[in-house]
Amino acid sequence: MRCQSGRWLVALALLTCTGGCSSAKFIQTGSTHSPRAEDCHIEVFSSKTPARAYEEIGILEGETGPFGHSLEKVLPKMKAEACSAGGDAIILTSRDRTMHVTGGKNTGVTSLEELNVTGTVIRWTDRTDAD
């Protein structure tokens, strides 16, 4: 019986990554703020920086697993991290796709794609109680 490593990799990924398998991590670079509710409103800026005055409080790194490689899968987790950090908005700074290809002679080729997203968590400097 021959080892079919590509198929085993897919089976393992399916077992460990059901439901999209996305994650986000916050890295503090600025001042500390009290956490907001996990479902707080977070604005997302993807093509421009906000006109409103802000301070940077940290960097966000988000990634999807091999079966949910869209921004819609990782953005909710990034927003939740921004809320936990006391942020008001995220400025997306990069989006990169990574392709993992496995396989070899007699095993077939399997390719898995992941999305890596980086952003800056910001807090409005002219905050009001409504924010």
Secondary structure, DSSP 8 states (H G I E B T S, - for coil): ----HHHHHHHHHHHH-TT---EEEEEE-S-------TT---EEESSS--SS-EEEEEEEEEE--TT--SHHHHHHHHHHHHHHTT-SEEEEEEEEEEEEEEEETTTEEEEEEEEEEEEEEEEETT--TT-
